């Protein structure tokens, strides 16, 4: 979660930099939106090979490599001087970070039985709203109070300082992350044997129903439908993460005030992740725990778009963010239920890679709509439509996987451990 916090902070702090960087460098909303979204070009191209290399070299070495290289490139964003240099650094940053998220999702399947994964994914994903809850006020303070120090603008200091956690965590991962339960020093020998046996048995049970090769996983219609669902998820998550500071700034607030107010939707997003994730694990129901929050999110964005009051608009944005947060932990239950082993690594990477195109379209569409209309209402209505369509896709997928998505039998639970 700490590593993902660093990842998302370095991915979306560009939204706060834009409050002053755009004026300093003469960037229009379209240039900024395109540059923010083009991060995902490098990310998408390198995603699948990166995840397969993680399986080959192990999580400890490969995740550490990812963290350190993206930290260096994130710091380099402080020194862009033109649209072309901005685009180039963002593409390279995406390539450096590629493989981290699907790699960590795959890594968690090596540790946690299926009926506990929604709450574990929620704990991991809470880094997304935390990066705004903590990062937004901190970014605002850095930009405001360090502007001009040693000849650097505040937004330049922000990129340099906020890149440090990724490099530090890369070193921590290299020294401390165990590859699997079998090598975990914090588990007793009988605990390691029990957990490994439990996960092996679960994988064997799934593979008796349906066994996937890497090739089959990449072309299965259900996996392709999961790709489309991931597009909707990432469009929403990245769109609001990058543009939320400017949504809030449009209420007439200062940079520091914007930082603190931006933390409000993020706080409710984090709460929704935990509550929905735990409730999904408790009930064993996955489909409506993913589709329902997306429908709520759509309603929130409609409210934000239609409201003339800043307070009601903030309420709508908060509902929109909370809905996306509530849906996100359960989205990744689907591929980890269907796929195992190397097929899971490849399938999850493909889903996240295709889904990441939403990270380009989300910020870019908002920028284009902002330039075309002079406001954010049209972009928020587009987000509402995408969230509703994603909910429908989840309901279709759920119908094709109804048997697989049933709660595992009681004896398989961790509580059954002697």
FENCOR-V554301 format. One record per residue. N is the residue number from 1. RES is the residue in one small letter. PHI is phi in degrees with one decimal (* if undefined). Layout:
n = [N & N]
res = [RES & RES]
phi = [PHI & PHI]
This chain:
n = [1 & 2 & 3 & 4 & 5 & 6 & 7 & 8 & 9 & 10 & 11 & 12 & 13 & 14 & 15 & 16 & 17 & 18 & 19 & 20 & 21 & 22 & 23 & 24 & 25 & 26 & 27 & 28 & 29 & 30 & 31 & 32 & 33 & 34 & 35 & 36 & 37 & 38 & 39 & 40 & 41 & 42 & 43 & 44 & 45 & 46 & 47 & 48 & 49 & 50 & 51 & 52 & 53 & 54 & 55 & 56 & 57 & 58 & 59 & 60 & 61 & 62 & 63 & 64 & 65 & 66 & 67 & 68 & 69 & 70 & 71 & 72 & 73 & 74 & 75 & 76 & 77 & 78 & 79 & 80 & 81 & 82 & 83 & 84 & 85 & 86 & 87 & 88 & 89 & 90 & 91 & 92 & 93 & 94 & 95 & 96 & 97 & 98 & 99 & 100 & 101 & 102 & 103 & 104 & 105 & 106 & 107 & 108 & 109 & 110 & 111 & 112 & 113 & 114 & 115 & 116 & 117 & 118 & 119 & 120 & 121 & 122 & 123 & 124 & 125 & 126 & 127 & 128 & 129 & 130 & 131 & 132 & 133 & 134 & 135 & 136 & 137 & 138 & 139 & 140 & 141 & 142 & 143 & 144 & 145 & 146 & 147 & 148 & 149 & 150 & 151 & 152 & 153 & 154 & 155 & 156 & 157 & 158 & 159 & 160 & 161 & 162 & 163 & 164 & 165 & 166 & 167 & 168 & 169 & 170 & 171 & 172 & 173 & 174 & 175 & 176 & 177 & 178 & 179 & 180 & 181 & 182 & 183 & 184 & 185 & 186 & 187 & 188 & 189 & 190 & 191 & 192 & 193 & 194 & 195 & 196 & 197 & 198 & 199 & 200 & 201 & 202 & 203 & 204 & 205 & 206 & 207 & 208 & 209 & 210 & 211 & 212 & 213 & 214 & 215 & 216 & 217 & 218 & 219 & 220 & 221 & 222 & 223 & 224 & 225 & 226 & 227 & 228 & 229 & 230 & 231 & 232 & 233 & 234 & 235 & 236 & 237 & 238 & 239 & 240 & 241 & 242 & 243 & 244 & 245 & 246 & 247 & 248 & 249 & 250 & 251 & 252 & 253 & 254 & 255 & 256 & 257 & 258 & 259 & 260 & 261 & 262 & 263 & 264 & 265 & 266 & 267 & 268 & 269 & 270 & 271 & 272 & 273 & 274 & 275 & 276 & 277 & 278 & 279 & 280 & 281 & 282 & 283 & 284 & 285 & 286 & 287 & 288 & 289 & 290 & 291 & 292 & 293 & 294 & 295 & 296 & 297 & 298 & 299 & 300 & 301 & 302 & 303 & 304 & 305 & 306 & 307 & 308 & 309 & 310 & 311 & 312 & 313 & 314 & 315 & 316 & 317 & 318 & 319 & 320 & 321 & 322 & 323 & 324 & 325 & 326 & 327 & 328 & 329 & 330 & 331 & 332 & 333 & 334 & 335 & 336 & 337 & 338 & 339 & 340 & 341 & 342 & 343 & 344 & 345 & 346 & 347 & 348 & 349 & 350 & 351 & 352 & 353 & 354 & 355 & 356 & 357 & 358 & 359 & 360 & 361 & 362 & 363 & 364 & 365 & 366 & 367 & 368 & 369 & 370 & 371 & 372 & 373 & 374 & 375 & 376 & 377 & 378 & 379 & 380 & 381 & 382 & 383 & 384 & 385 & 386 & 387 & 388 & 389 & 390 & 391 & 392 & 393 & 394 & 395 & 396 & 397 & 398 & 399 & 400 & 401 & 402 & 403 & 404 & 405 & 406 & 407 & 408 & 409 & 410 & 411 & 412 & 413 & 414 & 415 & 416 & 417 & 418]
res = [x & x & x & x & x & x & x & x & x & x & x & x & x & x & x & x & x & x & x & x & x & x & x & x & x & x & x & x & x & x & x & x & x & x & x & x & x & x & x & x & x & x & x & x & x & x & x & x & x & x & x & x & x & x & x & x & x & x & x & x & x & x & x & x & x & x & x & x & x & x & x & x & x & x & x & x & x & x & x & x & x & x & x & x & x & x & x & x & x & x & x & x & x & x & x & x & x & x & x & x & x & x & x & x & x & x & x & x & x & x & x & x & x & x & x & x & x & x & x & x & x & x & x & x & x & x & x & x & x & x & x & x & x & x & x & x & x & x & x & x & x & x & x & x & x & x & x & x & x & x & x & x & x & x & x & x & x & x & x & x & x & x & x & x & x & x & x & x & x & x & x & x & x & x & x & x & x & x & x & x & x & x & x & x & x & x & x & x & x & x & x & x & x & x & x & x & x & x & x & x & x & x & x & x & x & x & x & x & x & x & x & x & x & x & x & x & x & x & x & x & x & x & x & x & x & x & x & x & x & x & x & x & x & x & x & x & x & x & x & x & x & x & x & x & x & x & x & x & x & x & x & x & x & x & x & x & x & x & x & x & x & x & x & x & x & x & x & x & x & x & x & x & x & x & x & x & x & x & x & x & x & x & x & x & x & x & x & x & x & x & x & x & x & x & x & x & x & x & x & x & x & x & x & x & x & x & x & x & x & x & x & x & x & x & x & x & x & x & x & x & x & x & x & x & x & x & x & x & x & x & x & x & x & x & x & x & x & x & x & x & x & x & x & x & x & x & x & x & x & x & x & x & x & x & x & x & x & x & x & x & x & x & x & x & x & x & x & x & x & x & x & x & x & x & x & x & x & x & x & x & x & x & x & x & x & x & x & x & x & x & x & x & x & x & x & x & x & x & x & x & x & x & x & x & x & x & x & x & x & x & x & x & x & x & x & x & x & x]
phi = [* & -64.4 & -63.2 & -69.0 & -57.2 & -62.6 & -62.9 & -72.6 & -60.5 & -72.5 & -82.4 & -112.3 & -65.6 & -58.9 & -63.6 & -77.6 & -56.7 & -62.1 & -60.4 & -126.0 & -61.5 & -57.1 & -70.3 & -61.5 & -100.5 & 74.4 & -86.0 & -80.5 & -61.8 & -68.4 & -62.8 & -62.7 & -61.4 & -65.9 & -65.6 & -63.3 & -79.7 & -70.2 & -44.9 & -78.1 & -65.3 & -63.6 & -61.5 & -67.1 & -64.0 & -102.6 & -63.7 & -64.3 & -60.8 & -64.5 & -69.5 & -69.2 & -69.1 & -62.5 & -63.8 & -73.8 & -93.6 & 98.1 & -64.0 & -60.2 & -69.0 & -74.2 & -65.8 & -61.1 & -60.7 & -60.8 & -59.2 & -67.8 & -68.4 & -73.3 & -61.7 & -63.3 & -71.8 & -63.8 & -62.8 & -65.2 & -61.4 & -61.7 & -114.0 & -69.9 & -133.1 & -154.1 & -55.3 & -64.4 & -66.7 & -62.1 & -61.6 & -63.5 & -65.2 & -66.2 & -64.1 & -65.3 & -62.9 & -63.3 & -63.9 & -66.5 & -82.4 & -54.3 & 96.1 & -66.1 & -63.0 & -64.7 & -63.4 & -72.0 & -62.4 & -61.8 & -57.9 & -68.1 & -68.6 & -81.0 & -119.8 & -116.6 & -59.1 & -56.3 & -71.9 & -112.7 & -76.6 & -61.0 & -70.7 & -70.8 & -63.3 & -64.2 & -61.7 & -64.7 & -72.4 & -63.0 & -60.4 & -64.3 & -67.6 & -62.7 & -63.5 & -88.0 & -59.7 & -92.2 & -67.4 & -64.0 & -61.0 & -63.3 & -60.7 & -60.6 & -66.8 & -61.8 & -62.5 & -74.6 & -101.5 & -107.2 & -61.9 & 91.4 & -65.4 & 53.0 & 81.8 & -105.7 & -71.5 & -59.5 & -67.6 & -69.6 & -60.4 & -61.0 & -61.8 & -64.6 & -69.2 & -80.9 & -83.0 & -61.5 & -58.0 & -65.2 & -65.6 & -61.2 & -69.0 & -61.0 & -68.3 & -61.9 & -60.5 & -59.6 & -89.9 & -125.3 & -79.0 & -74.6 & -70.5 & -163.5 & -56.4 & -66.7 & -113.5 & -81.6 & -69.3 & -81.8 & -102.2 & -71.5 & -54.6 & -69.7 & -69.1 & -61.0 & -65.6 & -65.8 & -66.1 & -61.3 & -64.2 & -63.2 & -71.3 & -62.0 & -65.8 & -64.1 & -64.2 & -64.0 & -62.1 & -63.6 & -74.1 & -72.1 & -78.0 & -162.6 & -109.5 & -113.7 & -87.5 & -60.1 & -61.4 & -65.6 & -61.5 & -75.4 & -119.7 & -66.4 & -58.0 & -67.4 & -66.0 & -65.3 & -67.2 & -61.6 & -60.5 & -66.2 & -63.3 & -64.5 & -58.8 & -62.4 & -60.6 & -71.9 & -57.3 & -69.4 & -60.9 & -75.1 & -58.4 & -75.5 & -65.2 & -79.5 & -98.0 & -54.8 & -56.9 & -77.7 & -55.7 & -72.0 & -60.2 & -66.8 & -78.0 & 92.6 & -96.0 & -77.9 & -61.9 & -67.1 & -60.1 & -58.5 & -59.4 & -75.2 & -69.1 & -60.3 & -70.0 & -65.5 & -57.8 & -65.4 & -62.6 & -72.2 & -62.6 & -63.8 & -61.1 & -64.0 & -57.2 & -67.2 & -64.8 & -68.2 & -60.7 & -66.8 & -67.4 & -63.8 & -65.6 & -66.6 & -89.3 & 80.9 & -90.5 & -116.0 & -64.9 & -71.6 & -71.0 & -99.9 & -72.0 & -57.0 & -60.7 & -66.1 & -65.0 & -62.4 & -59.8 & -58.5 & -62.0 & -63.4 & -68.3 & -63.8 & -60.4 & -62.3 & -68.9 & -89.1 & -85.9 & -92.4 & -90.1 & -57.8 & -65.4 & -67.1 & -63.0 & -65.8 & -60.7 & -62.8 & -63.5 & -65.8 & -64.1 & -60.1 & -67.5 & -64.3 & -62.9 & -62.2 & -61.7 & -64.9 & -76.8 & -59.8 & -62.2 & -80.8 & -57.6 & -85.1 & -70.4 & -60.5 & -66.8 & -75.3 & -81.4 & -81.7 & -115.2 & -136.8 & 58.1 & -63.1 & -63.4 & -66.1 & -60.2 & -69.1 & -64.5 & -63.3 & -63.1 & -62.7 & -59.9 & -69.4 & -66.9 & -64.8 & -58.6 & -66.9 & -61.0 & -63.5 & -70.4 & -83.3 & -67.4 & -58.3 & -61.4 & -66.9 & -62.3 & -62.4 & -63.3 & -64.2 & -64.8 & -63.7 & -67.4 & -75.7 & -110.2 & 79.6 & -149.7 & -107.1 & -61.6 & -61.7 & -64.3 & -67.9 & -68.7 & -62.6 & -60.1 & -61.9 & -64.4 & -64.9 & -64.2 & -66.0 & -64.3 & -64.9 & -60.8 & -63.1 & -63.4 & -64.5 & -64.2 & -65.9 & -61.6 & -59.5 & -65.8 & -81.7 & -120.5 & -55.8 & -66.4 & -66.3 & -83.3 & -65.9 & -59.3 & -61.3 & -62.8 & -51.8 & -60.5 & -82.5 & -70.3 & -62.5 & -65.8 & -81.5 & -62.7 & -61.3]
